[in-house]
Amino acid sequence: MTRQIAVRLPDELVEFIDGHVEHGDANSRATVVARALERQRRHEIAARDAEILARAGGDTDLDDLAEHAAHTPMDDLD
């Protein structure tokens, strides 16, 4: 389900949006705005998750594996 909303934007943002539509990067202004909002939503979720992980402290279960992988030359993977 979708809902239509009215939004006022500065001229330079509308020109930016219209540029994406004109160049075929998006089918409509709504697509450009929806993509930008979805990107912002994912950013905020990731920032929240990072904060939760930082407060929880490190999980050391995979530290040895990560240390080994960090010192394994990529050439040795053939």
Long-range contacts (C-beta under 8 A, 24 or more apart in sequence): 7-33
